[in-house]
Amino acid sequence: MVNHAWSSVFPDTGVCVKPNGVSDHCPVVLSWFEMNSKASPFRFANGWIHLDGFQDVVKEGWKFEATGNPMLVLVQKLTHLKGVLKSWYAEYGSDLHKRVIEARGDLFKTQTLLQASPQDNSLAAQEKQLLRKYGNLARAELAIIKQRSDCDWMTMGDRCTGYLHSVVKEKRRRNAIYSIQDDGGYVINDQSQVIATVVKFYEDLMGSEGEVEIDTSIVDTVNPRAVLSDSQMEALDKDVTYEEIKAALFSMAINKSPGPDAKVMDTLAKKCALFLWNGPTLTNKMHQAKLSTICLEKEEGGLGLKDMRKWNVAAYMELVFKLARKEDGLWVDWVWKHFMWTMSIPQDCSWVWRSVLKSRSDAAKYIKYTIADGVKTLLWHDLWCEASPLKNDVEAITAWEGCFDNEATVDSLITSGRWNSVVLNLPDDNLKNAILKTVIHKNLNEDQKTKLPPGPFPLPIVGSLFKLGTKPHKSLAELAKIYGPLMTLKLGSVTTIVVSSPTMAKEVLQKNDQAFSSRTIPEAVRILDHHNHSMAWLPVSSKWRSFRKVSSAQLFTAQRLESNQFLRKQKVEELIAYVEENCKNRHAVDIGQVAFSTVLNLISNTVFSIDLTHLDSNYAQEFKALVWGVMKEAGTPNFADYFPVLRSIDPQKIKYRMEVHFHKLNELFDGMIKQRLESRKLDNSPSSSSCSDFLDAILDYKQENGFQLSDPDIKALLKV
């Protein structure tokens, strides 16, 4: 009839119920007793070592003077220390949980003040001190609780007792959700509705057809401790230069990847052998077997231990193999800029890079090049012809030294999947025979069977084009319900993979962004080789990074926008003045035309520092029609994109009309560039041009950095 709190305060109580007699109530006699409890045994708590002052108490208590033999002295000192620790913990360590809560509250208050005043050094020092205090108290409490639970479990947990079942019930009770509050603020107690509410919350959060509304106003309440300046952001956005890569590669320390050098490996191998036969003493004794014998497989009579020397060589060769595959990356770009197979070993490089280059001859024995179109295989520097670079072949140098440059590729020797006349016209010597022995795999990509995601069965010729209907987005959503979030569609003769869920989109765009970063190039933008010069269509490469660097550093910067503020203000004032003048003269104003003319002049002044049109001129309308024509032709569905066999025919004449539009744009840009180059030649310092626009910035960047920027590249940048 009493609760746990009563039993804790009055453990020894008794109740005696008397007869009620003539009364309606029974008299109750409550009595309690003072019991002389036995002294509890001393138990050392592991959490004490985390409390402040513990080591000082132990040092002070250990100074107790004891006499007798060494064992008796030890017992006396421990007995005295036990009493000292009991008194210390009773005074300092009692009510530990309350002290943990207080320390955490003080820490949170200090951190709140520090967020408001991040430059206050006194608050920063106080936060550091409180963080240490809270950490020590929390670790002490956790260690004490863990020790108590381990003791209870060791005595009762291994047996199927009531303690085991009570622990299981308590864990279930703590993990159970009895009620939950939904988005509307209603408290739900029914278990089935609780489960449905939790499932719905995570479906909306992690991915479903519903949309989650995010309160973005909370971002305004965040008080950042530091904000990067424009110069710092520009420095972080800069691309890594080849000089920086070289400096990092040449300065690798001895203990860095991929493995230690030969001397270190020999020392480690000797230490392992000494430990194997003599234990931790590592003394020199006669070995019972050679280390090379022990490293053999068990089937061969060894113990199967790893030979560290061979392991080190394998680590180097793995790195050589990754470089040979030309995987996209800063290191690989730098290495292949200097031609990995034929470059000499530098004298000032680190031993790691020197060891990698020395491993090329061993790795070349296990690397085989397969030729398909030969676009990515270097003619002079790759091991495609009998595992030897033609750079070192006297016959190849004699025959082709003036025909192919240093960066030529093997596709120069291939026509329609066969070796062309350049090879066939060679003298009948070792070089010609070696090349003809190299097999060209015409269907290399088709030989590698690819497992595609599920999708509707395609019809002959048209594939699944009719599945899209008049509203492709709704049709794809319906197909995703049948075939899943990742499905395959055959659009004409083009295989297309459709992603239709947040989870798969994250997998594609975030985890595999490098593989899917390039874009499918429509046939309409292939005219005049535009796709090989435009930043919008180039794959991720060193050329694309250079274009992005020019654009981000010269055009899309905060400084550039601020410097053009007066220009924007001037053009808006001209627009207002033009409208006021026409209003006074009672003339009609075509708002769309004058607005487009204003925007066109603003862009042309940013790029060329001139007005392309006047507000009352019809040239703006012509230029608008030109731009609109480019956008229309690029966005029109083209049969040639779905049926590549029709590319040469151009059935819809989209490519023809796009070429007309591009010729007009190129004529305009050619005139601007030619005029600017002539004006720069007349100036003594071209970089100090009075224009200071985007065109000048591109020309200055090309001159100062030695960047290989052709006229088609400049015009492609201007079209972006």
Salt bridges, closest charged atoms under 4 A:
ASP52 OD1 - ARG132 NH2 3.77
GLU60 OE1 - LYS63 NZ 3.70
GLU141 OE2 - HIS97 ND1 2.66
GLU170 OE2 - ARG173 NH2 2.54
GLU170 OE2 - ARG174 NE 3.04
ASP204 OD2 - LYS200 NZ 3.03
ASP239 OD1 - ARG548 NH2 2.98
ASP266 OD1 - ARG309 NE 2.85
GLU318 OE2 - LYS322 NZ 3.97
GLU327 OE2 - ARG325 NH1 3.39
ASP328 OD2 - ARG545 NH2 3.69
ASP333 OD2 - ARG545 NH1 3.47
ASP362 OD1 - LYS365 NZ 3.99
ASP382 OD2 - LYS326 NZ 2.79
ASP428 OD1 - LYS432 NZ 3.12
GLU478 OE2 - LYS481 NZ 3.65
GLU507 OE1 - LYS511 NZ 3.61
GLU523 OE1 - ARG526 NE 3.50
GLU523 OE1 - ARG647 NE 3.36
GLU523 OE2 - LYS655 NZ 3.01
ASP529 OD2 - HIS533 NE2 3.64
GLU574 OE1 - LYS571 NZ 3.60
ASP611 OD1 - LYS571 NZ 2.79
GLU633 OE2 - ARG657 NE 2.90
GLU659 OE2 - HIS663 NE2 3.63
ASP670 OD1 - LYS715 NZ 3.11
ASP693 OD1 - ARG676 NH1 2.92
ASP696 OD2 - ARG676 NH1 3.48
ASP696 OD1 - ARG680 NH1 2.64
ASP700 OD1 - ARG680 NH2 2.84
ASP713 OD1 - HIS533 ND1 2.60
ASP713 OD1 - LYS543 NZ 3.40
